[in-house]
C-alpha cells in the first residue's frame, strides 16, 4: 500500500498529489511536463516535496510534519527510469545484481527467477550497449525487481521500442505484477498503454489530478 | 657520462606529487562538481590559481607559507620538528601545487560527463554515496581521470620555477632534471644540458602518446562491442 499526499512547487505550477494504491497497477497519465516524472522522483526520494506525507507499506518515507525524509537507498522503491539508466560498464548480470549485496540462497533464487521470467539468462555476460531496445527494458525491470521493492515505479519504460516488442513487454509486466503483488505506478502519455495496463488511471494536468481516484 | 641521480629524483618527486594530487584533486573535483555553496567560485578560483600564476610566484607564496616563521612552516617546525624547505619534499610540494589544477580540471570535466541518472539509479538500488562513487562515478570517469594523471605527472616532471624557490638546487638532494638543465646551461655545459632536455622530452612524449593510443583503442573497442 502506497499513500502519497504531497505538494511541490515546480517552475510553472504547483504539483499537488493525493492518492493511494494497493497491489494494483495505477497509471499516471497526462501530457509532457504535467509533473509525472517528478511524482515518481518524489516517491523514490530523488526530489523532496515542499509539504505532505508519503507512506509505503506502513513505513513513513517522507513527512514534513514528522521531519522524516528517508534517503533513496532506504526507501525500497524500485524505479525504472525513462532512459533505463543501465550501468554501461557492467554486464547484464552485474546490473541486475547491483541492488543485492549478499549472495543469499534466497537472492540467488530470485535472480534465477527474474532472468528466466524476462528471458534474459543468455544475455548475462553482455554489456548493455550490446543489447536491443527490448532486451534493455527487460534488464531494467529485472534490476528494479531484484531489490525486492515494496513498490515499482515505471517512467515511460516502453516509449523507445517497436509495437511487437511492446506487446510482449506488456504481457511480461502483467505477469510480473501477478507474481510480485506490490503496487505498480506507471507513467505514460500513451492512451492505449494506459488502458491496456492500468487497473486505474490518474490523469495529471499541470500538476493537478483529475478523476480516477478519490480526492 | 650522464649523472642519473637527477633523473631518478625527478621521477620520484613526480610520482609522489602524483599520488597526492590524484587523491586530493579527484575528491575535490567530485565534491565541487555536485555541490553548490556560497563562495564556491572563490574556492575554485584559489584551486586553479597556480595554473595562471607564474610558477615563481606560486613558489614565493609557498616559501612564505612554509618558512620557519611562516603560518604553516612555523607550527610544522615547532610541533613536529619538521623542516620542509630545501628538501626533496619541498620539490614534491611545489610540483603538487603547480600541477594540481590540471588534475582538478580533468577530473571535474570527467565527473560532470557522468550521467547523473546513473547515480540516481544506483541510489534507488540501495547504494550509499561511497558505493555510488566507487562503482559508478569512478569507473565511468576513469578515462578523464587518466588524462589528468598523465598531465599531472608530465607537468610535475618539468616543474622548475616553484621548485627552485622552495627546494633550491642542492646537488644530490633537490636537483631535479629541470634544475640540472638550468645549472648546466648556465655553466656552459650545453651537451649535458641537452642530453637531459632530450630525456625529459622523450619521457613526456612517450606518456602523452601512450595516453592517446590507449584512448583511441578504447573507443574502437567500445564501437565494436555495440551493435
Interface residues (C-beta under 8 A of the other chain):
Chain A: X44 X45 X46 X71 X72 X73 X74 X75 X77 X78 X79 X81 X83 X85 X86 X87 X88 X89 X98 X99 X101 X127 X129 X130 X132 X143 X144 X147
Chain B: X115 X117 X118 X120 X121 X122 X123 X124 X125 X126 X127 X128 X135 X136 X139 X140 X222 X225 X226 X227
